[in-house]
């Protein structure tokens, strides 16, 4: 009987933590695919990187060298520029 009471209390506690399925919250709209402007810079892939390549007003830029540590958070407005060992741009993408 004691185990049954404990199980019932645990079940009620879990039920209280459950999200309300009837909430009228709308799902978040997906971020624009090119929110950081990477599409306009694709012609730079294969060239040696220079900060002069970046358009004025580009604030959120992450230059990724080989073996560099990076956070895994996704930010659609951040421009990522991946380089190889010779500072050649290998990839430009948002994230």
Protein Blocks (a to p, Z undefined) as FASTA:
>chain_A
ZZmmmmmmmmmmmmmmpccfkbcbdcdddddfklnommmmmmmgopacdfklpcghiabd
cdddehiacdfbdcfkbccddddfkopafbdceZZ
